[in-house]
Amino acid sequence: MNAYPSKLQRLTGMPPGIPYIIGNEAAERFSFYGMKGILTAFMVNYLWLMGDTAGTRLGHAEGTMRFHDFSSLVYITPLIGALLADFFFGKYLVIIWLSVVYCLGHAALAVMGLAGEAETWLMVGLWLITVGSGGIKPCVSAHVGDQFGKENRHLLPRVFNWFYWSINLGAFASTLLTPWLLEWHGPHWAFGVPGILMALATLVFWIGRWKFVHIPPKGLGFLREMFSREGLKAVGKLFAIYAFVAIFWALFDQTASSWVLQAENMNLKWLGVTWLPSQMQSLNSILILIFIPLFSYVVYPLINRFFPLTPIRKIAIGFFIMVVSFALVSVAQMKIDAGKTPTIAWQACAYIPLTMAEVMVAIVSLEFSYSQAPKSMKSFIMSLWLSAVAIGNQVPARINHFIQVDNPVAKVAAVGTETAHGGHDGVVGTDDDILLIFDADGKRTDLRFGGREEFDRLLAEVEAKIAAGGFEAPSNADGAALAAASSDPWGNPYQYRLLNRNRLRVWSAGPDKTLTTPWDQGAILTIQRPAEGEPGAFAKFFDRLRPERTWLDRRREKLGLPTEAEVATAGATISREYFVGGQVKLEGAAYFWFFSGLMLAAALLFLVVAKLYRPREYFHDEEEEAEIEEEAMGR
């Protein structure tokens, strides 16, 4: 049996294996971004309906935290995959075998809700995808660079642009299709189709196996180089860059979490169609297909006329551009906080600087990382580049964990139809007791706390004001004046806050007399309105492929919950949801402005790194390696 080619060919043109790698990457990225693009929306809006009965819906902060924890794991496991590739098996075998694991992860997501606990299938699927991606991500990008030698390495920047172009072509198609599948055909198809594309990506890569140069693993040579003075120096220098690149990813990856949740409260009619919130991510993909050649052939040469545009300088400029993007969504959120419904064009405009920043930070730092990696450490350095994405995702994950206020009664189980909780002082029979009411099936139906009767009268006044105003909530100023006229049993005035046009919160500090603690008590009022306009981007084009009703509406009917038709018949209504604790400390526009400020601070500090950094390039070269081997044998 012939061995795979393991020596670099002396080529001046494009290596023959590149088309297979690019084709594989396009299909694999369709798979990954399709799944990732709908994950937050699924966890917040669908997961609670996947069982035999309706469960507890995840809050926005919890859904955002889970998404970024998953993203962080996806980008930290490549460290293991890179070690397997560089030390034991080589890049090709690690990619091909862990791609199978990746496919199994998508299969687990596709069957979610058909048997067993949906939450369990979700966790299994995400863990398998995490393990699979750990082998694929660092090795594929390094595998691209391995196809080049001294004579054709000048083509490497062009190929990395094509590589990134293929990523975004796959992402563009999937971020349009999978939200549509989720909306009309449900989670099984929405997660299943990306799984099919992942299987196709694995097949394409296997077909090209004889076209690739398979750089063998270095074994102990990898460890010697990694822990050599030169290797440690290269890693240390790159980490000085990655610490700042991580902040960029902390913002960028929120396009699939906080931006999606923000879009649910915006007017989604734009360019003559009604978009789904998750579909707005496709703008990033189509814009980058335009910006990659525009920057390569127009913007960079133009700037170079005035001063040398090194990779480090490109990254620095990209950081500042990213600040502009988040500032735009911050302004849009201010409008939502005021009870308005801004157009989704705000996000569309924000995607322009975001994508410009991606070209100057993500693509440039990827290419730069490969060039700065010693020859036997290419996959490992690619995994370190990906670890910056992991660290970046931990920033919003941990922030969203920190801002969540504990809910002291969330896990109280039914003991009969009424169960008492001791409240702040922990003693049942005092004025801060909390009473939980359950139905015969053990489902909580009501929550009562001190001063509930007076509080209900206040809520009735607020609801009357909403109804009198054509079902538009009072402004924050008017609502605050109305709420402050009443107080809870401990002398705390009631607070009022608009969350968006259809949701508002009325609450007090509770028995501990301190706001934003587990003992705040109050209610969320939700204005339910008949659906406005047609849901779904390009819905008319896909009319023949979709049912008359959304999957969520059909699911709600099956579970005995109000459907869209019932809401339309009843007209606008107001519902109450009582709570004790369980709110968030950083919300609305303040959340987005926080990240804008964080990126600005990182951009300013990075100017010092840009001034001091001294790059050194390393490339695979057959003649150079042969000389080293001969020298070693001579010793």
C-alpha positions in Angstrom: 0.0 0.0 0.0 1.4 3.4 -1.0 1.9 5.9 1.7 0.4 9.4 1.5 2.8 12.0 0.1 4.7 13.6 3.0 7.2 15.8 1.2 6.6 19.3 -0.1 6.5 19.5 -3.9 8.6 22.1 -5.6 5.8 24.2 -7.0 5.5 27.8 -8.0 1.7 27.6 -8.5 -1.2 26.5 -6.4 -0.9 23.1 -4.6 -3.3 20.5 -5.9 -5.0 19.7 -2.5 -6.2 23.3 -1.9 -9.6 22.9 -3.7 -10.5 19.9 -1.5 -9.6 21.8 1.6 -11.6 24.9 0.5 -14.6 22.7 -0.4 -14.4 20.9 2.9 -14.2 24.1 4.8 -17.2 25.6 3.0 -19.4 22.6 3.9 -18.1 22.3 7.4 -18.6 26.0 8.1 -22.2 25.7 6.8 -22.7 23.0 9.3 -21.1 24.9 12.3 -22.5 28.4 11.7 -25.9 27.0 10.8 -26.0 25.2 14.2 -24.4 28.1 16.1 -26.5 30.8 14.5 -29.8 29.4 15.9 -28.5 28.0 19.2 -29.3 31.0 21.4 -32.8 31.5 19.8 -33.4 27.7 20.3 -32.4 27.6 23.9 -34.4 30.7 24.9 -37.5 30.2 22.7 -37.8 26.5 21.9 -36.0 24.3 24.5 -38.7 24.8 27.2 -41.3 23.3 24.8 -39.4 20.2 23.7 -40.8 17.9 26.5 -44.2 16.3 27.0 -45.2 19.4 29.0 -44.0 23.0 28.9 -41.0 23.6 31.1 -39.3 26.7 32.4 -38.1 29.2 29.8 -34.5 30.3 30.0 -33.9 34.0 30.6 -31.8 36.0 28.1 -28.8 36.2 30.4 -28.9 32.4 31.0 -29.2 31.7 27.3 -26.4 34.1 26.4 -24.2 32.6 29.1 -24.8 29.0 27.9 -24.0 30.0 24.3 -20.7 31.6 25.1 -19.7 28.8 27.4 -20.2 26.4 24.5 -18.4 28.7 22.1 -15.5 28.9 24.6 -15.2 25.1 24.8 -15.4 24.8 21.0 -12.3 27.1 20.7 -10.3 25.7 23.7 -10.4 22.0 22.7 -8.2 22.7 19.6 -5.3 22.7 22.0 -5.8 19.0 22.5 -6.4 18.4 18.8 -3.2 20.2 17.9 -1.2 18.1 20.3 -2.7 14.9 18.9 -1.8 16.1 15.4 1.7 17.5 16.0 2.8 14.9 18.5 1.0 11.6 17.5 -1.1 11.2 14.4 -0.5 14.1 12.0 -3.2 16.6 10.9 -5.0 14.5 8.3 -5.9 11.6 10.6 -7.0 13.9 13.4 -9.2 15.8 11.0 -10.9 12.8 9.4 -11.6 10.8 12.6 -12.8 13.7 14.7 -15.0 14.8 11.8 -17.0 11.6 12.5 -17.4 12.6 16.1 -18.6 16.0 14.9 -21.3 14.3 12.7 -22.5 12.3 15.7 -22.9 15.6 17.6 -25.2 17.0 14.9 -27.2 13.8 14.9 -27.7 14.1 18.7 -29.1 17.6 18.2 -31.4 16.5 15.4 -33.1 13.8 17.5 -33.5 16.1 20.5 -37.0 15.9 21.9 -37.9 12.6 20.1 -36.9 10.5 23.1 -35.6 11.1 26.6 -34.8 14.6 28.0 -34.2 17.3 25.4 -31.8 19.0 27.8 -29.7 15.8 27.9 -29.6 15.4 24.1 -28.6 19.1 23.8 -25.7 18.7 26.2 -24.5 15.4 24.5 -24.7 17.0 21.1 -22.8 20.1 22.1 -20.1 18.1 23.8 -19.6 15.9 20.8 -19.4 18.9 18.5 -16.9 20.5 20.9 -14.7 17.4 20.8 -15.0 17.1 17.0 -14.2 20.7 16.4 -11.1 20.4 18.6 -9.5 18.2 16.0 -10.7 20.1 13.0 -10.2 23.8 13.7 -6.4 24.1 14.3 -5.4 21.3 11.9 -7.4 22.5 8.9 -5.9 26.0 8.8 -2.4 24.6 9.5 -3.0 22.0 6.8 -3.5 24.8 4.3 -0.1 26.3 5.2 1.6 22.9 5.0 0.9 22.7 1.3 3.3 25.6 0.6 7.1 25.8 0.3 9.6 28.4 -0.4 8.8 28.8 -4.1 5.0 29.4 -3.7 4.6 30.8 -0.2 3.9 34.2 -1.8 0.5 32.7 -2.6 -0.3 31.9 1.1 -2.0 35.3 1.8 -4.3 34.8 -1.2 -5.2 31.2 -0.2 -5.9 32.3 3.4 -8.3 34.9 1.9 -9.9 32.2 -0.2 -10.0 30.0 3.0 -11.8 32.7 4.9 -14.0 33.4 1.8 -15.1 29.7 1.8 -15.9 29.9 5.5 -18.2 32.9 4.9 -19.8 31.5 1.8 -20.9 28.5 3.9 -21.9 30.7 6.8 -24.0 33.0 4.5 -26.0 30.1 3.1 -26.6 28.5 6.5 -27.5 31.6 8.5 -30.2 32.3 5.9 -31.5 28.7 5.8 -31.3 27.3 9.3 -33.4 30.1 11.0 -36.0 29.5 8.3 -36.0 25.8 9.0 -36.3 26.4 12.7 -39.2 28.8 12.3 -41.3 26.6 10.0 -40.0 23.0 10.3 -38.6 23.0 13.8 -35.4 22.0 15.6 -35.1 18.5 14.0 -34.7 19.8 10.5 -32.8 22.9 11.6 -30.1 20.9 13.3 -30.3 17.9 11.0 -29.5 19.8 7.7 -26.2 21.1 9.1 -25.4 17.6 10.2 -25.8 16.4 6.6 -23.5 19.1 5.4 -20.9 18.1 8.0 -21.0 14.5 6.6 -20.5 16.0 3.1 -17.5 18.0 4.4 -15.9 14.8 5.8 -16.5 13.0 2.5 -14.9 15.8 0.4 -11.8 15.9 2.7 -11.4 12.1 2.4 -11.6 12.2 -1.4 -8.7 14.7 -1.5 -6.4 12.5 0.7 -4.0 11.7 -2.1 -3.7 15.3 -3.2 -2.5 16.6 0.1 1.0 16.8 1.4 0.8 15.0 4.8 3.4 16.6 7.0 4.2 13.8 9.6 3.9 14.4 13.3 7.1 15.6 14.9 6.8 13.6 18.1 9.4 14.6 20.6 10.8 17.1 18.1 7.6 19.0 18.6 8.1 19.1 22.4 11.7 20.1 22.0 10.8 23.0 19.7 7.8 24.0 21.8 9.9 24.2 25.0 13.0 25.6 23.4 13.9 29.2 23.9 12.8 30.0 20.4 9.5 28.2 20.8 8.6 29.7 24.1 9.6 33.1 22.8 7.3 32.7 19.8 4.4 31.6 22.0 4.9 34.4 24.5 5.1 37.1 21.8 1.9 35.8 20.2 0.0 35.7 23.5 0.7 39.4 23.8 -1.3 39.8 20.7 -4.0 37.2 21.6 -4.8 38.9 24.9 -6.2 41.8 22.9 -7.7 39.7 20.1 -9.7 37.9 22.8 -11.6 41.1 23.6 -12.4 41.5 19.9 -14.0 38.0 19.9 -15.8 38.8 23.2 -17.8 41.4 21.1 -17.8 39.7 17.7 -19.4 36.4 18.8 -22.3 38.3 20.5 -23.8 38.7 17.0 -25.1 35.1 17.6 -26.3 35.8 21.2 -27.1 39.3 22.5 -27.6 40.7 19.0 -30.1 38.0 18.1 -32.1 38.6 21.3 -32.0 42.4 20.6 -33.3 41.8 17.1 -36.4 40.1 18.6 -37.5 43.6 19.8 -36.9 45.5 16.6 -38.9 46.1 13.4 -37.6 43.3 11.2 -39.0 44.7 8.0 -36.1 45.7 5.9 -35.3 45.8 2.1 -38.9 44.7 1.4 -38.8 41.5 3.4 -39.3 40.5 7.0 -36.2 39.0 8.5 -35.9 36.5 11.3 -33.6 37.7 14.1 -31.0 34.9 13.6 -30.8 35.6 9.8 -29.2 39.0 10.3 -25.9 37.2 10.9 -25.9 36.4 7.1 -25.0 40.1 6.5 -21.6 39.5 8.1 -21.0 36.6 5.7 -22.0 38.4 2.5 -20.2 41.6 3.5 -16.9 39.8 4.2 -17.1 38.2 0.7 -17.1 41.8 -0.6 -14.6 43.2 1.9 -11.9 40.6 1.5 -11.0 41.5 -2.1 -11.8 45.2 -1.5 -9.3 45.4 1.4 -6.7 43.3 -0.3 -6.7 45.2 -3.6 -7.9 48.7 -2.8 -7.9 49.6 0.9 -4.5 48.2 1.9 -2.6 49.5 -1.1 -4.2 52.9 -0.6 -3.2 53.1 3.1 0.3 51.8 2.2 0.9 55.0 0.2 0.8 57.0 3.4 2.5 54.6 5.9 3.6 50.9 6.0 0.5 48.8 6.9 2.0 45.9 8.8 -0.2 43.1 10.2 0.1 44.5 13.7 -1.1 47.9 12.5 -4.1 46.3 10.6 -5.1 44.6 13.8 -4.9 47.9 15.8 -7.0 49.7 13.3 -9.6 46.9 13.4 -10.0 47.2 17.2 -11.0 50.8 16.9 -13.5 50.1 14.1 -15.1 47.4 16.3 -15.9 50.1 18.9 -18.1 51.9 16.2 -20.1 48.7 15.6 -21.0 48.2 19.2 -21.8 51.8 19.7 -24.4 51.6 17.0 -26.2 48.6 18.6 -25.9 50.5 22.0 -27.9 53.4 20.5 -30.4 51.0 19.1 -30.9 49.4 22.5 -31.4 52.8 24.1 -34.4 53.2 21.8 -35.7 49.7 22.8 -35.3 50.7 26.4 -37.5 53.7 25.8 -40.3 51.5 24.5 -39.7 52.2 20.8 -39.2 49.6 18.1 -36.2 50.7 16.0 -35.6 49.3 12.6 -33.3 46.3 12.1 -31.4 48.6 9.8 -29.5 49.7 12.9 -28.0 46.2 13.2 -27.5 46.1 9.4 -25.4 49.3 9.7 -23.5 47.9 12.7 -22.5 44.9 10.6 -20.5 47.1 8.2 -17.8 48.2 10.8 -18.0 44.8 12.5 -17.1 43.0 9.2 -14.4 45.6 8.4 -12.9 44.9 11.9 -13.1 41.1 11.2 -11.1 41.5 8.0 -8.4 43.5 9.8 -8.3 41.4 13.0 -9.5 37.8 12.4 -8.0 37.2 8.9 -4.8 39.1 9.5 -4.1 37.5 12.9 -4.8 34.0 11.5 -2.3 34.5 8.7 0.1 36.3 11.0 -0.1 33.4 13.5 0.9 30.8 10.9 3.9 32.9 9.7 5.1 33.4 13.3 4.9 29.7 14.3 8.1 27.6 14.3 7.8 24.8 11.7 6.9 21.9 14.0 4.4 24.0 16.0 2.0 25.1 13.2 -1.1 23.3 14.4 -0.3 24.1 18.0 0.0 27.9 17.3 -3.3 27.7 15.3 -4.9 26.2 18.4 -3.5 29.1 20.5 -5.0 31.5 18.0 -8.3 29.7 18.5 -7.8 29.8 22.3 -8.1 33.6 22.0 -11.6 33.1 20.7 -12.2 30.8 23.7 -11.0 33.3 26.2 -13.0 36.0 24.5 -16.2 34.0 24.7 -15.6 33.5 28.4 -15.8 37.3 28.9 -19.5 37.6 28.0 -20.2 34.1 29.5 -18.8 35.1 32.9 -20.4 38.6 32.8 -23.8 37.1 32.0 -23.3 34.7 34.9 -22.3 37.5 37.3 -25.2 39.8 36.4 -27.8 37.1 37.1 -29.5 37.6 40.5 -30.3 34.3 42.4 -33.9 33.2 42.4 -34.5 31.8 46.0 -37.7 29.9 45.1 -36.7 28.6 41.7 -36.1 25.0 42.9 -38.8 24.8 45.6 -40.7 21.6 45.0 -44.5 21.2 45.5 -45.6 19.9 48.9 -49.3 19.8 48.3 -51.0 22.7 46.6 -49.2 25.3 48.8 -45.6 25.5 49.9 -44.2 28.2 52.2 -40.7 29.6 51.9 -39.1 31.4 54.9 -38.1 34.4 52.9 -35.2 36.7 53.7 -35.0 35.7 57.4 -35.5 32.0 56.7 -38.2 31.7 59.3 -41.7 30.6 58.2 -44.5 32.6 59.8 -43.0 36.1 59.5 -44.0 39.0 57.3 -41.4 38.2 54.6 -42.7 34.6 53.9 -43.2 33.6 50.2 -46.1 31.3 49.4 -45.9 29.1 46.2 -49.2 27.8 44.8 -49.1 24.6 42.7 -51.7 22.7 40.6 -52.5 19.0 40.8 -49.6 18.2 38.5 -47.0 20.0 40.6 -46.8 23.0 38.3 -46.4 26.4 39.9 -49.4 28.6 39.2 -48.9 31.6 41.5 -46.4 33.3 43.8 -47.5 35.4 46.8 -45.4 37.6 49.0 -45.8 40.4 51.6 -48.0 43.3 50.4 -49.4 41.4 47.5 -52.9 42.9 47.7 -51.6 46.5 47.6 -49.2 45.5 44.8 -52.0 44.0 42.7 -53.9 47.3 43.0 -50.8 49.1 41.7 -50.5 46.6 38.8 -54.2 47.1 38.0 -53.6 50.9 37.7 -50.6 50.3 35.4 -52.6 47.9 33.2 -55.5 50.4 33.0 -53.1 53.1 31.9 -51.7 50.7 29.2 -55.1 49.9 27.9 -56.2 53.5 27.9 -53.1 54.4 25.9 -53.9 52.0 23.1 -51.9 49.2 24.7 -48.7 51.3 24.7 -46.8 51.1 28.0 -46.2 54.3 29.9 -42.8 56.0 29.5 -40.2 55.3 32.2 -40.9 58.7 33.7 -44.7 58.3 33.8 -44.5 54.8 35.0 -42.0 55.6 37.8 -44.2 58.4 39.0 -47.1 56.1 39.2 -45.2 53.3 40.9 -43.4 55.5 43.5 -46.8 56.6 44.9 -47.1 53.1 46.5 -44.6 51.2 48.7 -44.2 47.6 49.9 -44.7 46.5 53.6 -41.0 47.4 54.4 -41.4 51.0 53.2 -39.6 50.6 49.9 -41.2 52.6 47.0 -42.1 50.5 43.9 -39.9 50.8 40.9 -40.9 50.9 37.2 -38.8 50.0 34.1 -39.6 49.5 30.5 -37.7 46.4 29.1 -39.0 46.9 25.6 -42.3 47.9 23.9 -44.1 44.8 25.1 -42.5 44.1 28.5 -42.1 46.2 31.6 -41.1 45.4 35.2 -42.8 46.8 38.4 -40.9 45.8 41.6 -39.6 46.8 45.0 -36.4 46.1 47.0 -38.3 43.7 49.3 -37.5 42.8 53.0 -33.7 43.4 52.7 -34.4 47.0 51.5 -31.7 46.7 48.8 -32.4 46.6 45.1 -31.0 44.0 42.7 -30.8 41.2 45.3 -32.5 37.8 45.5 -35.2 39.4 47.7 -36.5 41.9 45.2 -40.2 41.2 44.5 -42.5 42.3 41.8 -44.0 41.3 38.4 -43.2 41.4 34.7 -46.2 42.7 32.6 -46.2 41.4 29.1 -48.4 43.0 26.4 -49.4 40.3 23.9 -50.4 41.6 20.5 -51.6 39.8 17.3 -48.7 39.2 14.9 -47.8 42.1 12.7 -46.8 41.3 9.1 -45.4 38.0 7.7 -42.7 36.3 9.7 -39.6 35.0 8.0 -37.2 36.4 5.5 -38.0 35.7 1.8 -41.2 33.9 3.1 -43.1 34.4 -0.2 -40.3 32.7 -2.1 -40.5 29.7 0.2 -44.3 29.6 0.5 -44.5 26.2 -1.2 -41.9 24.7 1.1 -43.4 25.7 4.4 -46.6 24.9 6.3 -49.2 27.5 7.0 -48.3 27.8 10.7 -44.9 28.1 12.4 -43.4 25.1 14.3 -43.7 27.0 17.6 -47.4 27.7 17.0 -48.1 24.0 16.2 -46.1 23.0 19.3 -47.9 25.4 21.6 -51.2 24.0 20.4 -50.0 20.4 21.1 -49.0 21.4 24.6 -52.2 23.3 25.3 -50.7 26.8 25.3 -52.2 29.8 23.6 -51.6 29.9 19.8 -51.1 32.8 17.4 -54.7 32.4 16.2 -56.1 32.6 19.8 -54.0 35.7 20.5 -55.3 37.3 17.3 -58.9 36.6 18.2 -58.6 37.9 21.7 -56.8 41.1 20.5 -54.1 42.7 22.7 -53.9 41.4 26.2 -51.8 41.9 29.3 -50.3 39.0 31.3 -48.5 39.1 34.7 -45.6 37.0 35.9 -44.7 37.4 39.5 -41.1 37.0 40.7 -38.8 37.1 43.7 -35.2 37.7 42.7 -34.0 36.2 39.4 -33.4 39.5 37.6 -30.2 40.9 36.1 -27.8 43.6 37.3 -26.6 44.8 33.9 -29.3 45.1 31.2 -30.5 47.1 28.2 -28.2 49.7 26.7 -25.9 49.7 29.7 -24.9 46.1 28.7 -23.9 47.1 25.2 -22.2 50.3 26.3 -20.1 48.3 28.7 -18.7 46.2 25.9 -18.1 49.2 23.7 -16.0 50.8 26.5 -14.1 47.5 27.1 -13.1 47.3 23.4 -12.1 51.0 23.3 -9.8 50.4 26.4 -8.2 47.4 24.7 -7.7 49.2 21.5 -5.8 52.0 23.2 -3.6 49.6 25.2 -2.8 47.6 22.1 -1.1 50.7 20.6 1.8 50.0 23.0 2.1 46.4 21.8 1.9 47.5 18.2 4.9 49.8 18.8 7.1 47.2 20.6 6.3 44.0 18.7 9.1 42.5 16.5 7.9 39.7 14.2 9.8 36.7 12.9 8.5 34.4 10.1 8.9 30.6 9.8 7.9 28.5 6.8 8.2 24.8 5.9 11.0 24.5 3.3 12.2 21.1 2.1 15.8 22.2 1.3 16.2 23.9 4.7 14.8 20.8 6.5 17.1 18.5 4.5 20.1 20.6 5.5 19.1 20.4 9.2 18.7 16.6 8.9 22.1 16.2 7.3 23.7 18.4 9.9 22.1 16.3 12.7 23.3 13.0 11.0 26.8 14.4 10.8 26.9 14.9 14.5 
